[in-house]
Amino acid sequence: MLGGVPQGRGPGGRDPAVQADRRDGDGQAVPAAEGGPVTAPDDTAARYRRPVPVLWWTGRRPYLLFMIREFSSVFVAWSVVYLLLLVRAVAAGPAAYRGFMELSASWWMLALNVAALALTLFHTITWFVVTPKAVAVRVLGVRLPAFMVAGPLYTAWIAVSAFVVWLLVR
């Protein structure tokens, strides 16, 4: 069939020359290098390291958006802390709740919470955008298109938001 290939070996046949348990291993290893290293390390030569600016990520839009998304995680965490502080104030009684509401009405707390809302929305949207790229959903061996993976996320987000608005307005 092929020149130089033994015909007696079929599928599943073994050749003792390539089976580890059938050879003695003589001459199979690469001999150790003799002598010293080929080149001596030159510690006197200064290695050049290109300086990287602190704000290197501002040079390209994808890097900037990625870093903003990572930074927005701090504001997502603040939203959780704020909610826990609210629950603690409610559990502590009416006086603690009033104090919490007065603190929440201060200009800096309003600014912080508006920034947290904006960055949490940005974080959510970018998370939903990246989900189809990070999760390969396959149905019957076929990968679903991105809109079929992200679509249910947006739908659930809109449904929960509509329910919360309905609770607040009714």
The 8 nearest C-alpha neighbors of each residue, nearest first, counted from 0:
[[1, 2, 6, 4, 5, 3, 7, 8],
 [2, 0, 4, 3, 5, 6, 7, 8],
 [1, 3, 4, 0, 5, 6, 7, 8],
 [2, 4, 1, 5, 0, 6, 7, 8],
 [3, 5, 2, 1, 6, 0, 8, 7],
 [6, 4, 7, 8, 3, 1, 2, 0],
 [7, 5, 8, 4, 9, 0, 1, 3],
 [8, 6, 5, 9, 12, 4, 10, 13],
 [7, 9, 12, 6, 5, 10, 13, 14],
 [8, 10, 12, 11, 7, 6, 13, 5],
 [11, 9, 12, 8, 13, 7, 6, 14],
 [10, 12, 9, 13, 8, 14, 7, 18],
 [13, 11, 8, 9, 10, 14, 7, 15],
 [14, 12, 15, 11, 8, 18, 17, 9],
 [13, 15, 16, 17, 18, 12, 8, 21],
 [16, 14, 18, 21, 17, 13, 22, 19],
 [15, 17, 14, 18, 22, 21, 19, 13],
 [18, 16, 15, 14, 19, 22, 13, 21],
 [19, 17, 15, 21, 20, 16, 14, 22],
 [20, 18, 21, 22, 17, 15, 16, 24],
 [19, 21, 18, 22, 15, 23, 17, 24],
 [22, 20, 15, 18, 19, 23, 16, 17],
 [23, 21, 24, 19, 20, 16, 15, 18],
 [22, 24, 25, 21, 20, 19, 27, 26],
 [23, 25, 27, 22, 26, 28, 19, 21],
 [26, 24, 27, 23, 28, 22, 29, 30],
 [25, 27, 28, 24, 29, 30, 23, 22],
 [26, 28, 24, 25, 29, 23, 30, 22],
 [29, 27, 26, 30, 24, 25, 31, 23],
 [28, 30, 31, 27, 26, 32, 25, 24],
 [31, 29, 28, 32, 33, 26, 27, 25],
 [32, 30, 33, 29, 28, 34, 35, 36],
 [33, 31, 30, 34, 35, 36, 29, 37],
 [32, 34, 31, 35, 30, 36, 37, 29],
 [33, 35, 32, 36, 37, 31, 38, 39],
 [36, 34, 37, 33, 32, 38, 39, 31],
 [35, 37, 38, 39, 34, 32, 33, 40],
 [36, 38, 35, 39, 34, 40, 32, 33],
 [39, 37, 36, 40, 35, 41, 34, 42],
 [38, 40, 41, 36, 37, 35, 42, 43],
 [41, 39, 42, 38, 36, 43, 44, 37],
 [42, 40, 43, 44, 39, 38, 45, 46],
 [43, 41, 44, 40, 45, 46, 39, 38],
 [42, 44, 41, 45, 40, 46, 39, 47],
 [45, 43, 42, 41, 46, 47, 40, 39],
 [46, 44, 43, 47, 42, 41, 48, 40],
 [45, 47, 44, 48, 42, 43, 49, 41],
 [48, 46, 49, 45, 50, 44, 51, 43],
 [49, 47, 50, 46, 51, 45, 52, 44],
 [48, 50, 47, 51, 52, 46, 45, 55],
 [49, 51, 48, 52, 47, 53, 55, 54],
 [50, 52, 49, 53, 55, 54, 48, 56],
 [53, 51, 55, 54, 50, 56, 49, 57],
 [52, 54, 55, 51, 56, 50, 57, 58],
 [53, 55, 52, 56, 57, 58, 51, 63],
 [56, 54, 52, 57, 53, 58, 51, 59],
 [55, 57, 62, 54, 58, 63, 59, 66],
 [58, 56, 63, 55, 59, 54, 62, 60],
 [59, 57, 56, 55, 60, 63, 62, 54],
 [60, 58, 62, 57, 61, 63, 56, 55],
 [59, 61, 63, 62, 64, 58, 57, 56],
 [62, 60, 64, 63, 59, 65, 56, 66],
 [63, 61, 65, 56, 60, 59, 64, 66],
 [62, 64, 60, 57, 66, 65, 61, 56],
 [65, 63, 67, 61, 66, 62, 68, 60],
 [66, 64, 62, 68, 63, 67, 61, 69],
 [65, 67, 69, 63, 68, 64, 70, 62],
 [68, 66, 70, 64, 69, 65, 71, 63],
 [69, 67, 71, 65, 66, 70, 122, 64],
 [68, 70, 66, 71, 67, 72, 65, 73],
 [71, 69, 67, 72, 68, 73, 66, 74],
 [70, 72, 68, 74, 73, 118, 69, 67],
 [73, 71, 75, 70, 74, 69, 76, 68],
 [72, 74, 76, 71, 75, 70, 77, 69],
 [75, 73, 77, 115, 71, 76, 72, 78],
 [74, 76, 72, 78, 77, 73, 119, 71],
 [75, 77, 73, 79, 74, 78, 72, 80],
 [78, 76, 74, 80, 79, 75, 81, 73],
 [79, 77, 81, 75, 76, 80, 82, 74],
 [78, 80, 82, 76, 77, 81, 83, 75],
 [79, 81, 77, 83, 82, 78, 84, 76],
 [82, 80, 84, 78, 79, 83, 77, 85],
 [81, 83, 85, 79, 84, 80, 78, 86],
 [84, 82, 86, 80, 85, 81, 87, 79],
 [85, 83, 87, 81, 82, 86, 88, 80],
 [84, 86, 82, 88, 83, 87, 89, 81],
 [85, 87, 83, 89, 84, 88, 90, 82],
 [86, 88, 84, 90, 85, 89, 91, 83],
 [89, 87, 96, 85, 91, 95, 90, 86],
 [90, 88, 86, 96, 91, 87, 92, 85],
 [89, 91, 87, 88, 92, 86, 96, 95],
 [92, 90, 88, 89, 95, 87, 93, 96],
 [91, 93, 90, 95, 89, 94, 96, 88],
 [94, 92, 96, 95, 97, 89, 91, 88],
 [95, 93, 97, 96, 92, 98, 91, 88],
 [96, 94, 98, 88, 97, 93, 92, 91],
 [95, 97, 88, 93, 99, 89, 98, 94],
 [98, 96, 100, 94, 99, 95, 93, 101],
 [99, 97, 95, 101, 96, 100, 102, 94],
 [98, 100, 96, 102, 97, 101, 103, 95],
 [99, 101, 103, 97, 102, 98, 104, 96],
 [102, 100, 98, 104, 103, 99, 97, 105],
 [101, 103, 99, 100, 104, 105, 98, 108],
 [102, 104, 100, 101, 108, 105, 99, 109],
 [105, 103, 101, 102, 100, 109, 106, 108],
 [106, 104, 108, 102, 103, 107, 109, 101],
 [107, 105, 109, 108, 110, 104, 103, 111],
 [106, 108, 110, 109, 105, 111, 104, 112],
 [109, 107, 111, 110, 105, 106, 103, 112],
 [110, 108, 106, 112, 107, 111, 113, 105],
 [111, 109, 107, 113, 108, 112, 106, 114],
 [112, 110, 108, 114, 109, 113, 107, 115],
 [111, 113, 115, 109, 114, 110, 116, 108],
 [114, 112, 116, 110, 115, 111, 109, 117],
 [113, 115, 117, 111, 112, 116, 118, 110],
 [116, 114, 112, 74, 118, 113, 117, 119],
 [115, 117, 113, 119, 114, 118, 112, 120],
 [116, 118, 114, 120, 119, 115, 113, 121],
 [117, 119, 121, 115, 71, 120, 116, 122],
 [120, 118, 122, 116, 121, 117, 75, 115],
 [119, 121, 123, 117, 118, 122, 116, 124],
 [120, 122, 118, 124, 119, 123, 125, 117],
 [123, 121, 119, 125, 120, 68, 124, 118],
 [124, 122, 126, 120, 121, 125, 119, 127],
 [123, 125, 127, 121, 126, 122, 120, 128],
 [124, 126, 128, 122, 127, 123, 121, 129],
 [127, 125, 123, 129, 124, 128, 122, 130],
 [126, 128, 124, 130, 125, 129, 149, 123],
 [129, 127, 125, 126, 130, 124, 131, 149],
 [128, 130, 126, 132, 127, 131, 125, 133],
 [129, 131, 133, 127, 132, 128, 134, 126],
 [132, 130, 145, 134, 133, 148, 129, 149],
 [131, 133, 129, 130, 134, 135, 145, 128],
 [132, 134, 130, 131, 129, 135, 136, 128],
 [135, 133, 131, 132, 130, 136, 148, 129],
 [134, 136, 137, 142, 133, 131, 132, 143],
 [137, 135, 142, 143, 134, 138, 148, 131],
 [138, 136, 142, 141, 140, 143, 135, 139],
 [137, 139, 140, 141, 142, 136, 143, 135],
 [140, 138, 141, 137, 142, 143, 136, 135],
 [139, 141, 138, 137, 142, 136, 143, 135],
 [142, 140, 137, 138, 139, 143, 136, 144],
 [143, 141, 137, 136, 138, 135, 144, 140],
 [142, 144, 136, 137, 147, 141, 145, 148],
 [145, 143, 147, 146, 142, 148, 131, 136],
 [144, 146, 131, 148, 147, 149, 143, 132],
 [145, 147, 149, 150, 148, 144, 131, 143],
 [148, 146, 150, 145, 144, 149, 143, 151],
 [147, 149, 145, 146, 131, 150, 151, 144],
 [150, 148, 146, 152, 151, 147, 127, 145],
 [149, 151, 147, 146, 153, 152, 148, 154],
 [152, 150, 154, 153, 149, 155, 148, 147],
 [153, 151, 149, 155, 150, 154, 156, 127],
 [152, 154, 156, 150, 151, 155, 157, 149],
 [155, 153, 151, 157, 156, 152, 158, 150],
 [154, 156, 158, 152, 157, 153, 151, 159],
 [157, 155, 153, 159, 154, 158, 160, 152],
 [156, 158, 160, 154, 155, 159, 161, 153],
 [159, 157, 155, 161, 160, 156, 154, 162],
 [158, 160, 162, 156, 161, 157, 155, 163],
 [161, 159, 157, 163, 162, 158, 156, 164],
 [162, 160, 164, 158, 159, 163, 157, 165],
 [161, 163, 165, 159, 160, 164, 158, 166],
 [162, 164, 166, 160, 165, 161, 159, 167],
 [165, 163, 161, 167, 166, 162, 168, 160],
 [164, 166, 162, 168, 163, 167, 169, 161],
 [167, 165, 163, 164, 168, 169, 162, 161],
 [168, 166, 164, 165, 169, 163, 162, 161],
 [169, 167, 165, 166, 164, 163, 162, 161],
 [168, 166, 165, 167, 164, 163, 162, 161]]
